[in-house]
Amino acid sequence: MNKLLVFSLPFLFSSVVWSGYLESDQDVLIPQEWAHVDRVGPTEELELTFALKQQNVHLLEEKLRLVSDPDSVQYGKHLSLEEVASLVRPSDLTEKVVHRWLQSHGITNCLTIRTQDFLQCTMTAETAERLLPGSRFHRYMRDGHYLVRSSAPYSVPDDVHHHLDFVGGLHRLPPKGLDLSKKQKSKAGFHLGVTPAVLRTRYNLTSADVGSVQNNSQAVAQFLEQYYHPADLAEFMAMFGGGFQHRSEVDRVVGTQGGGKAGIEASLDVEYIMSTGANISTWVFTNPGRHESQEPFLQWMILLSNMTDLPWVHTISYGDDEDSLSAAYMTRINTEFMKAGVRGISLLFASGDSGAGCRHLGKENTFRPSFPASSPYVTTVGGTSFKNPYKVTYEVTDSISGGGFSNIFKMPDYQTTAVNSYLKTVAASLPPKSYFNTSGRAYPDMAALSDNYWVVSNRVPVPWVSGTSASTPVVGGMLSLINDQRFMKGLPALGFLNPRLYKLNGKALFDVTEGCHYGCLDEQVQGQGFCAAPSWDPVTGWGTPNYPALLAVLLSD
């Protein structure tokens, strides 16, 4: 029922004028960690993804605002996938122009999806390079994994250019994953370590706070050749799940689990969403890609637009520097996030583990925001540490917690009051304004503990695992528990949380007011980014969840 729809394009010819550039007009930078292997042979098969221009994106955004605003009469009246498709599907002209262009190059092996705004087409490298003049496909390798990408910009015919947002499978290489197993950071002697019991104590979850309804589910998405092992999950629950009812198996894997060793990040995501959102049906989206030319993150987004039944909460520990992606690509991905939000799906992204980040531009530096953390249409989760690492105490900033201001997306209305209040209150201690965009989407939105977790990976308990990859599934699990209680009362899913979260004005969260995160290591800011402050801040957002209080305010409708 949720398979890609297959169709064949008849072969036609047409004359075209080549002039439109979709992504960039300069050479594509290949990150140093990707080693060049060889030029792709002309008969080798590639799969490219064509993002067709959608209709009514402004109406989609307005609909998302209405169904996500608790003061709106349309709050919680989410759309079905069919209703989303009827709203945004490309115009007949767009479909005709793009199909005719592909037909003229003999491209007949294509798949579309329910919303009809993506095409995935298989072709030879020779055909792809004729279709997209300027492109030159090469094979690259990192850590034993191969990908095919073009190292040069491409163009499309001028008449086609206006009907496409981008072509996927050409330029973007996945960012390098972080080493989440940090050393003990000069904390000698015994360290408490974060476990499900510690999280439940800190955030006031009891043994009774577990899922119970049948129509609730949650999910994690894995990329970058990350896989979890079922045996690790069972071992983790045997070690750490004794105090509450839980499940020890993932209910559904969407995609193909790879062989070999389990990944720390995949293990972390699954173990902590399932121990926080305990006893709730859990899915794992695993996206290695069927072809070397596929982009796993894009494949996951396409899946969301092609499945009628999806988990209500998704947590994703994935991101890249905003400046490494085209504005057209990010804008289209934002539309995909809106499509999920209007269906009642909550998307949570890790804020990143580089603090404010740093981009070196000649003699001047600026902070470096991350995407999708900087998207206005997702809930972004930062990180904290215990003030006293030896016991469950209040929380302070984890210095790696990603946060800042988008250079691409304007500040959404739901957060302007909170963010402008922060900028005014701490004006005297802010970094120089040349380092960040004061009018951009500010993140994160909230936070949770991100320091020194216990994880079971490859049947071995591993301590000191840290990063916002840990805090994100913890928050996601709690939102799943709240959805569970909402469903019991006949209420709709939380959906896109931010408009409601910001109207709480910090109520039901533990405010984090101490600590700063990393920034540029230069004379101006001396390694420091932003600092925590009362109420919202661009390090920990509104703070960390006080579960029973958050449940109470989010159950009132």
N, C-alpha and C positions, 0 to 999 in steps of 0.2 A: 504493500500500500504506500510505502514511503520511498520507493525506489525512484531513481532519476528517470525521467521520461525520455525515451529514445525516438529520434526521428531522423530521416534521411533527406538530404537536400539534393534536388535534381541539378544537373550540371548546366550552367548557363555562362555566357560571356558578357562582359560589359566594359566599356572604356571608362577610365577614371583619371582624375587629376590628383597627383600626390602633393600634399602640402601640410596637412594637419599633424601636429605633434601632440600626443596625449600626455606624456609624463615629463620629459625633459629634453632639452636640445644640447646637452653636453654629455660627455662620456660618463658611464656609470661607474662609481667607485666600488670595487670588490674588496671587502674587508680582508685584512692581511691574514687572518687565520684560515681563510679559504685558499687552498693551494690549487693553482691551475693544473689540470691533468692533460686535456687534449681538446682539439676542435671536434665538435660533434659531426659525425659522418652524415652525408646528405640523405641517406635512406633511413636514418634512425628516427624512431617514432617519438613525438612530443605530444603533450596535452596542454593546450592553452585555454584560458578562461576569459570570456568576453563579458564585461559588465555593461549591459545595455542601459541606456538612459531610462530612468523611471518617470512616471507621471505623478503629479499631486504630492510631491515630497513635502511641500508647505502644509498641505492638509494633514498629512501623516504626522508631522511635528505638532500641529495643533491638537490632533486627536490624542497624541501621547500626553500632552499637557493636561488635557481635560480628564483622561482616565487615571492620571497619576496625582492629581491635585485633590486632597481630601475635602476642600471647600467647593468642589465642582459637583453638580448634580449628576455628572457622568462618571464620577469616581468609581473605579472598579468594573466598569462596563467594558470589558476587554473584547477585542475582536478575534474572530476565528482566522485561521490561515487563509481560508477562502475569501474572507472579507478583506484581509490585507492584500491579497493578490489582486482583487478587483480594483483596489484603490491605486496601487503603484505599478501594475503591469505596464510595460512599454506600449507606446502608441503603435497602431498598425503600421504607420509610416516607418517608425524606428525598426520594427521587426522586418519589414520588407527590405529596407536599405541594407541592414546588416546581413540578412540572409542572402540577398543578391550578391553582395560583396564576397561572401564566403563561397557561394556557388561558382562565381567567376574564376575561382582558383581550384575548383574541383574538390572542395572540402565537403564531404558528405557524411562523415562519421561524427555526429554531434549529439549531445545530450542537453536537455533543458530541465528546468525545475518548475514546481507548481506556480511560483510567482512569475515565471517566464522572463525574469530580468537578468538571468545568467545563462550563457551558453558555454558548454565545455566541449571542445572539439579536438579530435586526434588527427594528426597530420605528420608528414615527414619534416625533418629539419629544413630540407631544401624548399618545400612548399611554404613553411613558416617564414623563411627569409624572403621569399618572393612576396608573400602576403604583407609583410611588415618591413619595407625597405629600410636599410640601416642596421637591422638586427643581425647579430652574428653569435651563434650559439656555441658555448664552450662548456666543458664539464669541469666541475670544481670538487675538491674533497676536503672534509674536515673531520677529524677523529674517526676516520674509516667510513664516513658517510658521503655519498655522492649526490650532487645536484647539478642540473643543467640550467644555465641562465645565459642571457645575452649581455655582453660587456659593453654594448653600444646602444645609443638611443634608437628608437624606431619611429616611423611615421605611418600614417594611414591616409587614405584619400580624403580630400576636404569634405566631400559630401557624407562620408561615414563618420568623420571626426565628431560631428555634432550629435551623433546618436550613440556614442560610447563614452563611458566614464574612464575605463582603463582596460588593458589587456593583462591578465595575470599569468605568471609563469615565465616572465622575461627577466625582471630586474631584481626583485627583492630576495635577498638571502636571509635565512633566519638568524636572529641575533644569537650570540654565544650564550649558553646557559651559565648561570652563576654556580660557583662551588658553594653549596649550602652548608657543607660541613666545616664550620669555622673552628679555629682553635679556641682555647679557653680564654683568650683575650686577657691574659695576665691576672685572671681570677684564680689565685692559688687555692688549693684545698677543695673541700666539698662544695659542690654547687647543687642547688635544689633541682634544677632541670624541670622543664615544662612537660607535663603528662596530661591525659584527659582529666584525672582527678584534680590536678592543680588548676586547670582551666575552669572546671566546674566550681571549685571553691572560690576562685577570684571573681567569676562572673555570676555567682549565686544561682547556679543550676542545681537542682536536687536530683535524687535518683528517680523521681517521678517525671522529670522533664525529658521525656522520650516521645518518639512518634507513635501514633496509634491508628491513624486513618488510612484507608486503602488507596485513596486517589492522590496521595502526596508523593513527591519524588524530588531528588536533587542530583546534581551531576558535577563532575570535574572534567576538564578538557586537557589533554596532554599533547604536547608537540615535541619537536627536537629529539626524536627517537627515544622518548621517555616512556617506560612501561612499568606497571605495577605487577607484583606477583601475588596471586591469591594466597599462597602459603604464608607470605609475609603479613598479610592482613589478618589471617587467622591467628598467627603467632602474636601479633600486636594486641589483638582483642583478648587473647588468653592472658597476656601479661598486664594489660592496662584497663580492660573493660569490665572488671569484676564488680564494680559498684553500681552498675546501671544496666538495664535491658538494652541489648544491641544486636546488630546483625554482623556476621563474620564473613559474608560473601557479597560481592557486587551483583546486583540483579541483572544488569545488562551492559555488555560492552559493544559500543557502536564503532566499527572499524576493526582493524586487525592488530592484535597484540603481537609485538615482535618477540623474537627469542633472545637469549643471552641474559645478562644481568639486569636486575631491576634498577630503575633510576631512583635516586634519593628523592627528587622532587615529586615524581609520580607516587612514590610510597607515602610521602608526607601528605600530599593532597588527599588521597583516598582515606588514609588512616584517620586524619583529623576532621574531615567533613563527616565521616561515619561515626566518630566517637563524640562529636559535638551535636550534630544532627542525628542522634542515636535512634536506631530502630526505624529509620526512614529508608525506603527503597532508593538505591543509589545506582546511577549509571556512570560509566566511564566512556568518554569520547576519546578515541586514540587515533591520531591522524598522521601516520607516516607518509602518506601519499602513494598512489598506485604507480606514478611515473616520477622519474627524477625531476621532471619539469613542473610538478605540482607544488603549490604553496600550502603547507598544512593548515595554517591559520585561516586562509581563505576557504579551504575545503570545509573546515568546521563551520564557518559562517554560512556557506551554501547549504550545508546539512540542515541548519536551523530553519532555513527558508523552504525546506522540502519535506519536513516532517510535521504531520498534523498533531501528533501527541508527543509532548516534550516534558522533561522535568521542569519544575517551577523555578528552581534556583540553580544557577550555573556559576562556578567559581573558576577563574582562569589566572594562572600565574605566568603571564607572557607579556612581553612588551618590547618596544624598540624606540630609539631616539626619534622624536618628531621630525628633526631636520634630515633624517635618512629616508623619509617617506614623502611621496608627492602629496600635495594638498588634495588633488583629485581622488587619490586612493583613500585617504583618511576620511574625506567627506562622504564618499560612498559607503565606507565601513560604518560611519555614523548612521547612515540611513538604515543599514542592516540592523544596527542596535535598536533603532526606533521601531523597526518592524517586530523585533522580539518584545520590546517594552509594551507595545499596544496589545500584545497577546497575553499580557500578564506575567511575563517571564522576567525574573530579576537576574541581571548580569553583574557579577562582582569581579573586578580586576585588581590584582596586586599593584601597589603604587610604585614598585621598583625598589632596588637596594643600593642606589647611588646617591641618596640624599637629594639635593637640588640639582646634582649633575654639574658638569662643566664642559663648555665648548670653547675651544681656543680659536679665536679669529684674529690672526696676526698678533698685534701687540695688545689687543683687548680680549677679555674673557666675558662670557655670559653663562648664566645657568642653562641647563639643558633638559627641558621637559620630555617626558616619555608618553608614548601613545601605545595602547588605548587608555592608559591611566588618565590622560588629559581630555578624553571624550566627555562632552556634556551629558551623554545619554547612558552612562554606566555609573555604578557606585564603586568608588575607588577606596581601597583599604590600605592604610599605612601601618606602621609598626611601633611597638613599645617594648620596654624592658621593665623588670621589677626594680624599684629603687634599691631594695636590699636583695641581692641575689641569693641569699641564704634562706629566705622565707617568703610567704605570700604577703606582699605589701602593696602599697599603691604603686602606680606605674609612672614612668618618665619616658621621654623620647628615646627610641632606639636610633642611634646616630645614622644608621643606613636608611632609615625610612624615606622613601621617595616622596617628593612633594614640590609644589611650585605653581607656576602659571603658564598656561598654553601660549605659544606664540602664533597659533593658527586659529583657535576657536575662541570666540568672544565669551565673556562671562555670562552664563545663563541667568535669567531673571530670578530663579529660585534661590540663588546664593548671593546676589549683589549686596543685600543688607549686611549679611554676616561677614563677607569678605571685606567690604569697605570699612566696616567697623574695626576689623583687625588692622587694616592698613593705617587707619587713623590712630588707633590706640597705641600701636608700637612704632609709629612713624620715626621716632628719634633713633631707634635701634635697627631699622631695616637695612638690608644691603643697598648699595647704590642702585638707583632706578635703571641704570644702564644694564643691569644684570638680569632684569625680568620685566615681563609685560603686565603692568598693573591692571589692565582691562581684560586679561585673558581668563579663560576657564581655570579656576583654582582647584587644586586637589591636594591631599585626599579628602574624602567625605567623612570617614570615621577610621578607627584603628582597632587593633588587638595585639596581644603579646606576639612578638616575632623573634624572640631571642632564646636560644638554648633549649630546643625541643628534643625529646626522645623519639626516634623513629626506628622501626624494624625494616631492614632492607637486606635482601639476600639471606634471610633467616638470622641475621645478626642485629641485636639492639645497638643503635648508633646514637651517641649523645651529641650535644652542642650543634644541632642543626638549626640554622637561623635564616631569617629573611621574611619579607612580606608574603612569600609563598606559603608561609605557615599561618600568618594572621588571616589571610583571605578565606581559606576553607573553614576556619573557626567561626568567623562572622557568618559565612554562608550557612553553616550548620544551624546556627541560632535562628536565622531568618526562616529556615525550613521548619524548625520547631514552631515558630510563630504562625507560619502558614498552616501547620497542622491544627493548631487551635482555632484559627480563623475558619478552616473548612468545617470543623466540628460545630461552629456556630452558624454555618450557612453563608459565610462571608467569602468574597473572592480572594484570590491570591494577592499578595502585596504588590507584585509587578515592579515597575520602576520606582525605586524607593526615594530618590533624592528630594523631590518636591515635598513629600511628607516629612522626611528626615530634617530638612532645614526649617520647616515650620515648628518642629519640636523645640527649636532654639536651645538645644543641649539637654533638654529634659530626658531623663532615663539613661543617660550616659555618664560615665566617669570622666570628668574633665582632666585632661593631661596638660599641665602648666609648666613643667620643668624640662629643660634640655633643648639642644639644637641638633640639626642634622648637618651632614657634610656639604661643602660647597667647593668653589674653586680654591686651589692652593696657590694664592698669589698675595701680593702686598695689600690689595684693597680689602678682601674679605678673609684672608688668612685661613682658608680651609673651612669656613663656616657658611652655611646657607641661611635658612630661616630658623626661628626659635619658637617653641611652644608658648602659648599665652592663654589667658582665660577665654572661654568660649571657643569659637572656631579658630583654627590656625592651619597653615599649609605644611604641617609636619605630621599631625595626628588627627586632623579634621575636627569633628565635634568630640572626639574622645573614644572610649571603649565601652562596650555594652554592659549595662547592669540588667541582666536578662529579665528578671521578674518585672522590673519597672518598664522595660522596653516592651515586653509582652502586654502589659496592662494598657499602655498608651496606643499600641498598634492593634489591640482588639476592639477599641472603641471606634465606632464607625458612624 
